[in-house]
Amino acid sequence: MKKPINIAIDGPAGAGKSTIARQLANRLGILYLDTGAMYRAVGLKALRTNTDMRSEPDLERMLNQTVLDIQFGPNGQQVILDGVDVTDTIRSSDVSRAASDVSAIPAVRHRLVEMQRCIAEQRDLVLDGRDIGTYVLPDAPFKFFLTADVKERARRRLNDLQARGETNLSLSDVIDEVSYRDQQDSSRSMAPLKQAEDAILIDTTGLTIEEVIGRVLAQLRPQQL
């Protein structure tokens, strides 16, 4: 049986990973797995249950009472938390910060990485996250690391939030949020955010979506797809 092809796209918040990964998957006719959505779901559950997001024992107990499922339908990936579709709910700014907090906890990462590897073993995927190329799938044949200026990443994030109806945040607020996530993601002890040695770096500052996708496609070797 042919081994599934996995394409890893890593980078900090707001670098365009999800947009590029989703559209790249569509171009290639394969599935897109948003791994960050899984951490967002855990963060949402922690918020709803008032679980201490810095306490590994508390989060582990919460996880043992949590059913998280990832489904792929006509509209893409759906995140099912305890039997309820939370795909849209997990996109709020408070959930973003909670996701960054819980993702630093080893018990959470172990649980979700196991799920991610299981999914990747079964199908061709484009995956995006913070540690796909370095930790989740270090042997992935294609690895990319997207980055951008922090102000541009914050502007993109603010536009996304405003499009979802969150109009109470300023650009300064979102710069603070993005900077907080950068610090959390890059300083955690387990699988921190960093570029894999064999990943191709793409600075998306000032680039259109089409330009970024063009650069990614130019690096893919057709004979391996």
MIGU-683249 format. One record per atom (N, C-alpha, C): x, y, z. Coordinates in steps of 0.1 Angstrom, whole numbers, plus 5000, padded with zeros to 4 digits. Layout:
XYZ
...
END
This chain:
500849885000
500050005000
500950135000
500550224992
501350354991
501250435004
502350485009
502350555021
501750695018
500850745027
500150875025
501250985024
500851085016
501751205014
501251305024
502151355032
501851465042
502651585039
502051705039
502651825037
502551915049
503651945056
503652015069
503852165066
502952245072
503152395071
503052445086
504252495090
504352555104
504552705103
504452765115
504652915116
503952975127
504253095130
503553165141
502153205138
501353255148
500053305146
499953415135
498953405126
498753505117
499653505104
500453405103
501353395092
500753355079
499453305080
498753265068
498653115066
499153045077
499252895075
497852825071
496852865079
495552795077
494952825063
495052955059
494552995045
495352915034
496652925036
497452855025
497252705025
497252645037
497152505038
495752455032
494752525036
493352495031
493352505015
493852615010
493752624995
494752534988
495852504994
496852414988
496152274987
495552234998
494852104998
493852094987
493052204985
492052204975
492652194961
493852254959
494552254946
495052114943
495452044954
496051914952
495051794953
493751834957
492751734958
492851644970
493451694981
493651614993
493051685005
493051625017
492451685028
493351785036
492751875043
493451975051
493051945066
494151925074
493951905088
494452035096
493552105102
493852215110
494152175124
495452145127
495752095141
495552195152
495652325148
495452425158
494052425164
493052385155
491652375159
491452275170
492352175171
492252075181
492652135195
493652215195
494052285207
493052395211
492452455201
491352545204
490252485211
489852365207
488752285213
489052255227
490352215230
490652185244
490652315252
491152425246
491052555253
489652595256
488752575247
487352605249
486752525260
487052395261
486552305271
487152355285
488352395285
488952445298
488252565302
487952655293
487252785297
485852745302
485152655295
483852625299
483752555313
484752485316
484752405329
485652475340
486152595337
486952665346
488152585351
488752515342
489852425345
491152515345
492052495354
493252575355
494152535343
494352625334
495152595322
496652575324
497152605336
498552585339
498752455346
497652385350
497752265358
497652145349
498752075348
498751955340
497751845346
497751815359
496851725364
495351755362
495051885363
493651935361
493251915347
494151955338
493851935323
493751795319
494651705325
494551565322
493251505326
492751545338
491451495343
490351545334
490451665329
489451715320
489451645307
490651615302
490751545289
490151405290
490351335302
489751205304
488251205304
487651325305
486251335305
485751415292
486651415282
486351485270
486351395258
485451415249
485451345236
485651445225
486751435218
487151525207
487151445194
486451485184
486451415172
486651515160
487451465150
487651545138
486951475127
486151545120
485351485109
485651575096
485651505085
485851575072
484551565064
483951675060
482751675053
482851765040
481751785034
481751875021
482352015024
482152065036
482652195039
483952195046
484652085046
485952075052
485952015065
486952055074
487051995087
486052045097
485551955104
484551995115
485151945128
485052025139
485551995152
484351965161
484351835166
483151795174
483651775188
483151855197
483551855211
482451805220
482651685226
481551625234
480251625227
480351585214
479151565206
478551685199
479151805202
478651935196
479651995186
479252035175
480052105165
480452235170
481752255173
482352385178
483252455168
483152415155
484052455145
484152615144
483052675145
482952825145
483252885159
482752825169
482852875183
484352885187
485252805183
486652805187
487452915181
486853005173
487653105166
487753235173
487153245185
487153375193
488553405198
488753535202
490053575207
490353515221
489353495229
489653435243
490053285241
489453215231
489753075229
491253065223
491553165215
492953175209
493953175221
493753255230
494753265242
494753135250
493553085252
493352955260
494152845252
493952845239
494652735231
496152745233
496652865233
498152885235
498552835248
497752855258
498052815272
498052665273
496952595269
496952455271
497852385262
498252445250
499252375241
500652355247
500852435258
502152425265
502252315274
501152245277
501052135287
501352005280
502351935284
502751805277
501651705276
500851695286
499751595286
498751625274
498551755272
497651795261
498251765248
499551795246
500251775234
500351625231
500651545240
500751405238
499451345233
498351385239
497051335235
496651375221
496851505218
496451555204
497451515193
498751505196
499751465186
499451315182
499051235192
498651095189
497551095179
496551175181
495351185172
495851235158
496751335158
497151385145
497951285137
498851215144
499651105137
498750995132
497750965139
496750855135
496050895122
495651025122
494951075110
495851075098
497051125100
498051135089
498551005084
498450895092
498850765087
497850705077
496650755077
495550695070
495250765057
495750895055
495350965043
496351075039
496251115026
497151225022
496551355028
497451435034
497051555041
497951675039
497351795040
498151915043
497851945058
498851955066
498651985080
499352115083
498752205092
499352325096
499352325111
500352395117
500452405131
501752475135
502252445147
503452505152
504652405152
504352275152
505352175154
505152055145
504552075134
504251955125
505551895120
506351985114
507651935108
508751895118
508651955130
509651925140
509351805149
508051795152
507651695162
506551595158
505451655152
504351565149
504751465138
505251525127
505651435115
507051485110
508051445118
509451485114
509951425101
509251315096
509651255084
508751295072
507951395074
507151445063
508051485051
507651445039
508451475027
508551615023
507551695027
507451835023
507151915036
508052015038
507952105050
508052245046
507252335052
507252475049
507152545062
507752665064
507652745076
507252885071
506052925074
505553065070
505753155081
506153275078
506253385088
505853515082
505753625090
505453755085
505753855096
505853975093
505954085103
504854085113
505154105126
504154095136
502954185134
503154305129
502054395127
501154345116
501754295105
500954235094
500154115099
500754035107
500053915112
498853965121
499154065129
498054115138
496954175129
497254245119
496254305110
495354195104
495954085100
495253975094
494353915104
494853895116
494053835127
492853925131
493054055131
492054155134
490954145124
491354145111
490354135100
489454005102
490153895105
489353765107
488353785119
488853845130
487953855141
486753945138
487054055131
485954155128
484954085118
485454005109
484553935100
483653835107
484053795119
483253705127
482453775138
482453915137
481653995146
482254045158
483554015160
484254065172
484854205169
484054315173
484454445169
484954525180
485154465192
485654535204
487154545206
487854485196
489354485197
490054585188
491154645193
491854735185
493154655179
493754725170
494954665164
496054635175
496154735184
497054725196
496754605204
495454575206
495054455214
495454335207
495354325194
495654205187
497154185186
497854295185
499354285185
499854225198
499154265209
499554205222
499254055222
498054025217
497653885217
498553795208
498953845196
499853775188
501253755194
501753865200
503053865207
503053765218
501853765226
501753665237
501853525232
501153495221
501153365215
502553325210
503153425204
504553395199
505453355211
505353425222
506253405233
505853265239
504553235241
504153115246
504552995238
504353005225
504652895215
506152865214
506952975214
508352955212
509152915224
508552935236
509252915248
508852795256
507752725251
507352605259
508452495258
508452415268
509552315269
509352195259
508152165256
507852055247
507452105233
508152055223
507852085209
507552235207
508552325210
508352465208
508252505193
507652615191
507552675177
508952705172
509352635161
510652665155
510652605141
511452655132
511552605119
512352475118
511852375112
512552255110
513752285101
514852205104
516052235096
515852215081
514952115077
514752095063
513452155058
512952255065
511752325061
512152445052
511252475042
511552585033
510852705039
511552815042
511052935048
510453025037
509253075040
508553175032
508053285040
508553405038
508053525045
506853575037
505753575043
504453615035
504153765036
505053835043
504753985044
504654045030
503554115028
503354185015
503054095003
502853965006
502553864995
501053834995
500553814983
499153774982
499053624984
497853574986
497653434988
498153354976
497853404964
498253334952
499753324951
500453434955
501853434954
502553334964
501953324976
502453224985
502253084980
501053054976
500752924971
501652894959
501852994950
502752964939
504152924944
504652994954
505952954959
506052814965
504952774972
504852644978
504752534967
503952564957
503752464946
505052444938
505852554937
507152554930
508152454936
507952434949
508852344957
508452204957
507252174954
506752034955
507251954943
507751844945
508251754935
507051664930
506551684918
505451614913
505551464914
506751404912
506951264912
506751204926
506751294936
506551244950
505051254954
504251324947
502851344951
501951234946
END
